[in-house]
Amino acid sequence: MDFRRTFRTARVDTGTGAAGPASRRTALRRIGLAAGGAALAAGAGAGTARAAERRGAGPRTYVLVHGTHSSGAFWMPIARELTLRGHRVVTVDQPMHGAEAFVPVAYQTQDLAALATEPSPLRDLTLDDYEKRVTDTVRRAARHGGPVVLVGHSLGGASVSRVADAVPGLLAHICYMAAFCPSPAMPSPDACTAAPENADALIPYEQMVGDQEKLRVLRLNPRSGAVKDLAAYKAMMCADYPDPAFRLALSGLQTDEPIGAYAGQAVGRPDTWGRLPRTYLRFGKDRTIATRLQDRMIAEADERTPDNPFRVVDFPDAPHIGPLDPAAVTDALARLGR
């Protein structure tokens, strides 16, 4: 089926061009690389300000969720610009990511034999842990800044769906940026990556370190100097980036992602997730979450809630981590809810 022909969505084309495991091979398909504010008026004016914020006017509160092997720092260029436009922005570090990141000793020393067996504290993390981190962040952000615009990239989309079920009343808008949006037919990130529409995705089978079934994490070595490894990472993440920009993006990756984050189900319920305004930022040159898979996820979501379809914003030339110049993506996020 050509899912691109089944959409019942509102589409915007940026027009800029910038805009449980059974086998090693099956399990490795879980990889999905990523990759100040304004206070409302007090007193009687606060209610008016919050009502305006719900309608998309005035400052908004954004909670931004990163993808696999990444951290909240992934969002920094976009977060900085949204903040300069007067919005409140929180970038989430999932457990044991970012400021809490685990750095294997063997990774620091580049002892590849030891890196293949060094235990990881991420091994017991699941999608439940990720949902809790994001839900707690949304609750705190909403307490001080009103309804939240929740955005997830890549694996972060599974958290968006879960949190939209958990606290729909705290969310003004949800957004998936080249992200997993599971459905009853593809209920988990694992199932999404195994879909035929993702057959053309580039999976780093040869770049995986150790036995991931024993480690219980998907382990990469972003510091690899092997030409073959660097070419594989670049093709997956950002094939058209100049090499200096690619190396900068690669430096932001961490080694481990728990298998449990991919195995958890994240199908939004029609009466909660399905009632929230939602947008999908569709990346046309994505080789990690293939564009055909993005199309299928959008179509299946719309079939479940035909009265509340996705608004799709197309970035025809964007790779998985987004356009080299993030201005068009920032503009799209700034318009959410308007």
BAVO-26792 format. One record per residue (C-alpha): residue in one letter; z negated, x negated, y. Coordinates in pm, whole numbers, padded with zeros to 5 digits, m for minus. Each point is the difference from the previous one (the first is absolute). Example, Ala and Ser with C-alpha at 12.3 -4.5 7.8 and 13.67 -1.06 7.14 Angstrom:
BEGIN
[rec A,[m00780,m01230,m00450]]
[rec S,[00066,m00137,00344]]
END
This chain:
BEGIN
[rec M,[00000,00000,00000]]
[rec D,[00077,m00122,00350]]
[rec F,[m00328,00075,00176]]
[rec R,[00152,m00085,00335]]
[rec R,[00184,00333,m00015]]
[rec T,[m00304,00212,m00074]]
[rec F,[m00195,m00063,00321]]
[rec R,[m00121,00291,00206]]
[rec T,[m00148,m00236,00255]]
[rec A,[00043,m00076,00364]]
[rec R,[00167,m00342,00021]]
[rec V,[00012,m00257,00275]]
[rec D,[00224,m00306,m00030]]
[rec T,[m00116,m00284,00220]]
[rec G,[00359,m00117,00018]]
[rec T,[m00113,m00346,00099]]
[rec G,[00004,m00187,m00329]]
[rec A,[m00329,m00150,00113]]
[rec A,[m00212,00218,m00036]]
[rec G,[m01663,00265,m03183]]
[rec P,[00230,m00277,m00094]]
[rec A,[00197,m00031,m00323]]
[rec S,[00198,m00320,00048]]
[rec R,[00032,m00292,00238]]
[rec R,[00334,00118,00136]]
[rec T,[m00113,00361,00046]]
[rec A,[m00328,m00106,00158]]
[rec L,[00166,m00241,00239]]
[rec R,[00196,00287,00151]]
[rec R,[m00322,00088,00179]]
[rec I,[00076,m00261,00263]]
[rec G,[00080,00158,00333]]
[rec L,[m00008,m00283,00258]]
[rec A,[m00073,00051,00312]]
[rec A,[m00066,m00128,00137]]
[rec G,[m01341,00566,01998]]
[rec G,[00125,00341,00050]]
[rec A,[m00036,00277,00246]]
[rec A,[m00309,00220,m00001]]
[rec L,[00037,00377,00039]]
[rec A,[m00152,00169,00298]]
[rec A,[m00364,00105,m00030]]
[rec G,[m00162,00337,00051]]
[rec A,[00213,00310,00045]]
[rec G,[00316,m00210,00027]]
[rec A,[m00044,m00142,m00347]]
[rec G,[00106,00319,m00174]]
[rec T,[00319,00017,00207]]
[rec A,[00077,m00363,m00072]]
[rec R,[m00049,00046,m00371]]
[rec A,[00218,00310,00000]]
[rec A,[00271,m00199,00178]]
[rec E,[m00036,m00278,m00254]]
[rec R,[00050,00248,m00284]]
[rec R,[00327,00105,00167]]
[rec G,[00109,m00363,00025]]
[rec A,[m00058,m00038,00374]]
[rec G,[m00211,m00286,00128]]
[rec P,[m00177,m00271,m00199]]
[rec R,[m00028,00023,m00374]]
[rec T,[m00199,m00178,m00268]]
[rec Y,[00200,m00189,m00263]]
[rec V,[m00132,m00127,m00332]]
[rec L,[00249,m00241,m00157]]
[rec V,[m00014,m00085,m00372]]
[rec H,[00168,m00310,m00144]]
[rec G,[00187,m00040,m00327]]
[rec T,[m00045,m00221,m00303]]
[rec H,[m00096,m00368,00027]]
[rec S,[m00043,00055,00374]]
[rec S,[m00266,00077,00260]]
[rec G,[m00059,00180,00328]]
[rec A,[00150,m00297,00181]]
[rec F,[00341,00119,m00121]]
[rec W,[m00017,00265,00272]]
[rec M,[m00100,m00228,00288]]
[rec P,[00324,00008,00207]]
[rec I,[00021,00379,m00025]]
[rec A,[m00373,00052,00050]]
[rec R,[00000,m00218,00310]]
[rec E,[00286,00193,00158]]
[rec L,[m00149,00341,m00083]]
[rec T,[m00328,m00112,00156]]
[rec L,[00177,m00120,00314]]
[rec R,[00152,00348,00024]]
[rec G,[m00352,00145,00016]]
[rec H,[m00060,00103,m00361]]
[rec R,[m00295,m00087,m00223]]
[rec V,[00105,m00197,m00308]]
[rec V,[m00192,m00103,m00311]]
[rec T,[00163,m00225,m00261]]
[rec V,[m00159,00034,m00342]]
[rec D,[m00079,m00289,m00232]]
[rec Q,[m00021,00140,m00351]]
[rec P,[m00289,m00133,m00214]]
[rec M,[00031,m00376,m00064]]
[rec H,[00297,m00026,00238]]
[rec G,[00033,m00146,00346]]
[rec A,[m00337,m00102,00139]]
[rec E,[m00145,00048,m00349]]
[rec A,[00285,m00171,m00184]]
[rec F,[m00059,m00189,m00321]]
[rec V,[00163,m00344,00001]]
[rec P,[00003,m00155,m00348]]
[rec V,[m00117,m00360,m00010]]
[rec A,[00307,m00087,m00203]]
[rec Y,[00224,00157,00262]]
[rec Q,[m00151,m00221,00268]]
[rec T,[00059,m00310,m00214]]
[rec Q,[00329,00126,m00146]]
[rec D,[m00120,m00068,m00353]]
[rec L,[00240,00245,m00163]]
[rec A,[m00147,m00033,m00348]]
[rec A,[m00345,00093,00130]]
[rec L,[00144,00273,00223]]
[rec A,[00138,00171,m00311]]
[rec T,[m00351,00061,m00134]]
[rec E,[m00243,00001,00296]]
[rec P,[m00184,00335,m00001]]
[rec S,[00047,00237,00291]]
[rec P,[m00268,00222,00158]]
[rec L,[00274,00255,00070]]
[rec R,[00039,00071,m00372]]
[rec D,[m00215,00315,m00001]]
[rec L,[00130,00156,00321]]
[rec T,[00186,00331,m00026]]
[rec L,[00180,00242,00227]]
[rec D,[m00334,00181,00035]]
[rec D,[m00137,m00305,00180]]
[rec Y,[00300,m00009,00231]]
[rec E,[m00026,00369,00078]]
[rec K,[m00369,m00034,00082]]
[rec R,[00065,m00288,00238]]
[rec V,[00267,00193,00190]]
[rec T,[m00189,00331,m00005]]
[rec D,[m00311,m00166,00141]]
[rec T,[00211,m00161,00272]]
[rec V,[00165,00330,00091]]
[rec R,[m00339,00172,00020]]
[rec R,[m00136,m00264,00236]]
[rec A,[00313,m00006,00213]]
[rec A,[00014,00380,00028]]
[rec R,[m00366,00013,00104]]
[rec H,[00082,m00187,00319]]
[rec G,[00366,00073,00060]]
[rec G,[00099,00337,m00137]]
[rec P,[00266,00071,m00266]]
[rec V,[00160,m00307,m00153]]
[rec V,[00362,m00098,m00059]]
[rec L,[m00013,m00165,m00344]]
[rec V,[00280,m00244,m00088]]
[rec G,[00054,m00186,m00328]]
[rec H,[00248,m00270,m00093]]
[rec S,[00117,m00061,m00358]]
[rec L,[m00297,00037,m00238]]
[rec G,[m00195,00137,00299]]
[rec G,[00186,00328,m00040]]
[rec A,[m00208,00085,m00308]]
[rec S,[m00314,m00024,00214]]
[rec V,[00159,00221,00265]]
[rec S,[00060,00277,m00255]]
[rec R,[m00352,m00030,m00141]]
[rec V,[m00167,00001,00343]]
[rec A,[00212,00297,00113]]
[rec D,[m00156,00196,m00285]]
[rec A,[m00351,m00129,00067]]
[rec V,[m00026,00060,00378]]
[rec P,[00300,00203,00119]]
[rec G,[m00197,00142,00291]]
[rec L,[m00037,m00346,00151]]
[rec L,[00372,m00076,m00001]]
[rec A,[00256,00098,00262]]
[rec H,[00299,m00160,m00175]]
[rec I,[00077,m00210,m00308]]
[rec C,[00276,m00258,m00023]]
[rec Y,[00150,m00200,m00287]]
[rec M,[00180,m00321,00096]]
[rec A,[00222,m00103,m00293]]
[rec A,[m00301,00111,m00203]]
[rec F,[m00088,00167,m00328]]
[rec C,[m00030,00377,00023]]
[rec P,[m00079,00105,m00359]]
[rec S,[00098,00341,m00140]]
[rec P,[m00078,00196,m00318]]
[rec A,[00300,m00166,m00166]]
[rec M,[m00107,m00346,00123]]
[rec P,[m00378,00034,00041]]
[rec S,[m00095,m00364,00060]]
[rec P,[00145,m00314,00160]]
[rec D,[00061,m00123,m00356]]
[rec A,[00210,00308,m00075]]
[rec C,[00188,m00030,00329]]
[rec T,[00096,m00363,m00061]]
[rec A,[00118,00087,m00353]]
[rec A,[00232,00278,00124]]
[rec P,[00375,m00052,m00055]]
[rec E,[00053,00021,00374]]
[rec N,[m00194,m00327,00029]]
[rec A,[00212,m00182,m00257]]
[rec D,[00161,m00218,00267]]
[rec A,[m00332,m00114,00141]]
[rec L,[m00074,m00372,m00020]]
[rec I,[m00314,m00065,m00203]]
[rec P,[m00145,m00354,m00008]]
[rec Y,[m00031,m00032,m00375]]
[rec E,[00047,m00375,00001]]
[rec Q,[m00235,m00050,00294]]
[rec M,[m00301,00160,m00166]]
[rec V,[m00281,m00241,m00087]]
[rec G,[m00205,00038,m00319]]
[rec D,[m00036,00290,m00239]]
[rec Q,[m00051,00297,00228]]
[rec E,[m00140,00211,m00286]]
[rec K,[m00282,m00251,m00046]]
[rec L,[m00050,m00064,00371]]
[rec R,[00031,00374,00076]]
[rec V,[00168,m00092,00326]]
[rec L,[00358,m00068,00105]]
[rec R,[m00018,m00363,00111]]
[rec L,[00255,m00177,00217]]
[rec N,[00016,m00347,00148]]
[rec P,[00137,00044,00353]]
[rec R,[m00045,m00374,00061]]
[rec S,[00256,m00091,m00261]]
[rec G,[00247,m00256,00124]]
[rec A,[00254,00071,m00272]]
[rec V,[00337,00095,00146]]
[rec K,[00046,00273,m00262]]
[rec D,[m00337,00158,00082]]
[rec L,[00060,m00004,00375]]
[rec A,[00342,00158,m00046]]
[rec A,[m00151,00277,m00214]]
[rec Y,[m00273,00078,00251]]
[rec K,[00245,00006,00288]]
[rec A,[00243,00228,m00181]]
[rec M,[m00280,00246,m00076]]
[rec M,[m00165,m00001,00340]]
[rec C,[00253,m00075,00271]]
[rec A,[00332,m00143,m00112]]
[rec D,[00155,m00007,00348]]
[rec Y,[m00294,m00163,00179]]
[rec P,[00047,m00356,00130]]
[rec D,[m00195,m00248,m00212]]
[rec P,[m00280,m00065,00256]]
[rec A,[m00072,00375,00025]]
[rec F,[00007,00033,m00379]]
[rec R,[m00246,m00288,m00043]]
[rec L,[m00232,00162,00252]]
[rec A,[00013,00329,m00191]]
[rec L,[m00057,m00180,m00330]]
[rec S,[m00308,m00175,00138]]
[rec G,[m00165,00339,00046]]
[rec L,[00009,00084,m00371]]
[rec Q,[m00302,m00046,m00226]]
[rec T,[00005,m00083,m00367]]
[rec D,[m00152,00300,m00177]]
[rec E,[00046,00375,m00018]]
[rec P,[m00194,00204,m00259]]
[rec I,[00193,00179,m00270]]
[rec G,[m00227,00300,00053]]
[rec A,[00139,00059,00347]]
[rec Y,[00338,00079,m00155]]
[rec A,[m00126,00210,m00290]]
[rec G,[m00187,00263,00203]]
[rec Q,[00153,00341,00054]]
[rec A,[00068,00099,00361]]
[rec V,[00177,00336,00004]]
[rec G,[m00080,00187,00320]]
[rec R,[m00102,00365,m00034]]
[rec P,[00216,00257,00178]]
[rec D,[m00302,00169,00163]]
[rec T,[m00132,m00322,00159]]
[rec W,[00248,m00288,00012]]
[rec G,[00286,00249,m00002]]
[rec R,[m00110,00174,00320]]
[rec L,[m00014,m00312,00215]]
[rec P,[00294,m00102,00220]]
[rec R,[00161,m00299,m00168]]
[rec T,[00262,m00264,00073]]
[rec Y,[00180,m00251,m00221]]
[rec L,[00137,m00324,00147]]
[rec R,[00291,m00071,m00234]]
[rec F,[00113,m00362,m00033]]
[rec G,[00365,m00029,m00100]]
[rec K,[m00005,m00356,m00136]]
[rec D,[m00328,00014,m00188]]
[rec R,[00015,m00201,m00324]]
[rec T,[m00364,00060,m00100]]
[rec I,[m00032,00379,00024]]
[rec A,[00368,00070,m00032]]
[rec T,[00154,00235,00255]]
[rec R,[00117,00233,m00277]]
[rec L,[m00362,00030,m00115]]
[rec Q,[m00107,00072,00357]]
[rec D,[00260,00278,00008]]
[rec R,[m00130,00149,m00325]]
[rec M,[m00362,m00005,00117]]
[rec I,[00096,00173,00325]]
[rec A,[00203,00264,m00184]]
[rec E,[m00271,00076,m00256]]
[rec A,[m00263,00032,00271]]
[rec D,[00221,00243,00192]]
[rec E,[00065,00208,m00310]]
[rec R,[m00376,00049,m00036]]
[rec T,[m00054,00103,00363]]
[rec P,[00334,00138,00123]]
[rec D,[m00160,00148,00312]]
[rec N,[m00135,m00339,00102]]
[rec P,[00262,m00265,m00079]]
[rec F,[m00007,m00366,00089]]
[rec R,[00141,m00112,00330]]
[rec V,[00205,m00303,m00103]]
[rec V,[00070,m00289,00234]]
[rec D,[00271,m00230,m00131]]
[rec F,[00006,m00374,00052]]
[rec P,[00330,m00082,m00176]]
[rec D,[m00032,m00379,00015]]
[rec A,[m00375,m00038,m00058]]
[rec P,[m00129,m00201,m00299]]
[rec H,[m00330,00076,m00170]]
[rec I,[m00228,m00155,00262]]
[rec G,[00196,00162,00282]]
[rec P,[00239,m00116,00271]]
[rec L,[m00043,m00347,00143]]
[rec D,[m00055,00161,00339]]
[rec P,[m00267,00267,m00056]]
[rec A,[00069,00179,00330]]
[rec A,[00196,00288,m00158]]
[rec V,[m00269,00059,m00262]]
[rec T,[m00266,m00007,00270]]
[rec D,[00197,00257,00200]]
[rec A,[00029,00224,m00306]]
[rec L,[m00376,m00017,m00064]]
[rec A,[m00075,00066,00367]]
[rec R,[00205,00321,m00021]]
[rec L,[m00180,00142,m00303]]
[rec G,[m00122,00349,00073]]
[rec R,[00199,00041,00318]]
END
